[in-house]
């Protein structure tokens, strides 16, 4: 009985992701829709962790790339700490953060390198 319930939940989640992808593709195109679906999946199923900003780099002269790269050390509740890059911060947050600030992020334990920003914890 429990196996059937879990299968039903997995099917509904898969259907939700499919409908979300189809809708986002219609509005934003395939590249943007895949990015938004990945973020939605991390927000829905991800594990929240504390992260510390280690390095901030401004990438000048690259109009296609994001204008900044922030390296963070993620400290999950369970498991080992890891270092990754964060490039999808809101511009208002990017302008106010500095090395050493802490923030909350979410990531999938199966693929911890893909991290999304949740909220800033401290600004001095």
C-alpha positions as CSV (number, residue, x, y, z in Angstrom):
1,X,0.0,0.0,0.0
2,X,2.8,2.4,0.9
3,X,4.6,1.5,-2.3
4,X,1.5,2.5,-4.4
5,X,1.2,5.8,-2.5
6,X,4.9,6.6,-3.2
7,X,4.5,5.7,-6.8
8,X,1.4,8.0,-7.1
9,X,3.3,10.9,-5.6
10,X,6.2,10.4,-8.0
11,X,3.9,10.3,-10.9
12,X,2.2,13.5,-9.8
13,X,5.5,15.2,-9.3
14,X,6.7,14.1,-12.8
15,X,3.4,15.4,-14.3
16,X,3.8,18.7,-12.4
17,X,7.4,19.1,-13.7
18,X,6.2,18.2,-17.3
19,X,3.4,20.8,-17.2
20,X,5.7,23.4,-15.7
21,X,8.3,22.8,-18.5
22,X,5.7,22.9,-21.2
23,X,4.2,26.2,-19.9
24,X,7.6,27.8,-19.4
25,X,8.7,26.8,-22.8
26,X,5.7,28.4,-24.3
27,X,6.4,31.7,-22.5
28,X,10.2,31.9,-22.3
29,X,11.8,29.4,-24.7
30,X,13.5,26.1,-24.0
31,X,16.8,27.4,-22.4
32,X,15.1,29.7,-20.0
33,X,12.4,27.2,-19.2
34,X,14.9,24.5,-18.3
35,X,16.7,26.9,-16.0
36,X,13.4,28.0,-14.3
37,X,12.4,24.3,-13.9
38,X,15.7,23.4,-12.3
39,X,15.3,26.3,-9.9
40,X,11.7,25.2,-9.1
41,X,12.8,21.7,-8.5
42,X,15.6,22.8,-6.1
43,X,13.1,25.1,-4.3
44,X,10.6,22.2,-4.0
45,X,12.9,19.3,-3.2
46,X,16.1,21.0,-2.1
47,X,17.9,21.0,1.3
48,X,18.4,24.4,2.9
49,X,21.9,25.2,4.2
50,X,24.0,28.1,5.5
51,X,26.6,29.5,3.1
52,X,29.5,31.9,3.6
53,X,30.7,34.2,0.8
54,X,34.4,33.5,0.1
55,X,35.1,35.5,-3.1
56,X,33.3,38.1,-5.3
57,X,34.5,38.6,-8.9
58,X,33.1,41.1,-11.3
59,X,33.4,40.0,-14.9
60,X,33.7,43.1,-17.1
61,X,33.3,43.1,-20.9
62,X,31.3,39.9,-21.2
63,X,27.8,41.0,-22.3
64,X,26.6,37.4,-22.7
65,X,27.8,36.2,-19.3
66,X,26.5,37.2,-15.9
67,X,28.3,40.3,-14.7
68,X,29.5,38.7,-11.5
69,X,30.5,35.4,-9.9
70,X,30.3,34.7,-6.2
71,X,32.1,31.8,-4.7
72,X,30.5,30.4,-1.5
73,X,31.2,27.7,1.0
74,X,28.0,25.7,1.7
75,X,27.6,24.2,5.2
76,X,24.8,21.6,5.0
77,X,23.3,20.2,8.2
78,X,24.3,16.7,7.2
79,X,27.3,15.9,5.0
80,X,30.5,17.7,4.1
81,X,31.0,21.3,3.4
82,X,31.6,22.2,-0.3
83,X,32.6,25.2,-2.3
84,X,30.6,26.3,-5.4
85,X,29.8,29.3,-7.5
86,X,26.6,31.3,-7.3
87,X,25.6,33.5,-10.3
88,X,21.9,34.1,-10.0
89,X,21.7,36.6,-7.2
90,X,19.4,39.6,-7.5
91,X,21.3,42.8,-8.5
92,X,20.2,44.5,-5.2
93,X,21.8,41.7,-3.2
94,X,25.0,41.6,-5.3
95,X,25.6,45.3,-4.7
96,X,25.3,45.0,-0.9
97,X,27.2,41.8,-0.1
98,X,30.8,41.4,0.8
99,X,33.2,38.6,1.6
100,X,32.3,36.9,4.9
101,X,28.5,37.6,4.7
102,X,26.3,34.6,5.4
103,X,23.2,33.5,3.4
104,X,20.7,30.7,3.2
105,X,20.8,28.6,0.0
106,X,19.1,25.5,-1.2
107,X,20.6,22.6,-3.1
108,X,19.8,19.0,-4.1
109,X,21.9,16.4,-2.2
110,X,22.4,14.4,-5.4
111,X,23.9,17.4,-7.3
112,X,25.2,19.9,-4.7
113,X,27.0,22.1,-7.2
114,X,23.7,23.6,-8.4
115,X,22.8,26.1,-5.7
116,X,20.0,28.7,-5.5
117,X,19.9,31.8,-3.3
118,X,17.1,31.9,-0.7
119,X,17.9,34.9,1.6
120,X,20.7,36.9,3.0
121,X,21.4,36.4,6.7
122,X,23.7,39.2,7.7
123,X,25.0,42.5,6.3
124,X,27.4,44.5,8.4
